[in-house]
Amino acid sequence: MSATKAEFSKVADAQVAEVQSKISALVDDIAKNAPAGSENVMAMLKSSVANAHAGYEQMNSAAKQAVEATDAHVTAASDQLTQVVKKAAAK
């Protein structure tokens, strides 16, 4: 199960990185072909894209931490339950 999660995460991260790269390339292309005087708008667009990427990374990191914490808690609860069942069966 853990290997499956790791593989899924790896594939998803690769796809996100590819999409982010394509978006950045599109923004750069738009900036190259933008009319004179639109530098401020292009800077705002680039900043917005960079902020969106950073926001996604923060959200993704928080989600991974939450999943790891939940997994650890479930494992601990399962271990405790197993010990209780073994003690009850021994009596």
Secondary structure, DSSP 8 states (H G I E B T S, - for coil): -HHHHHHHHHHHHHHHHHHHHHHHHHHHHHHHT--TT-HHHHHHHHHHHHHHHHHHHHHHHHHHHHHHHHHHHHHHHHHHHHHHHHHHHH-
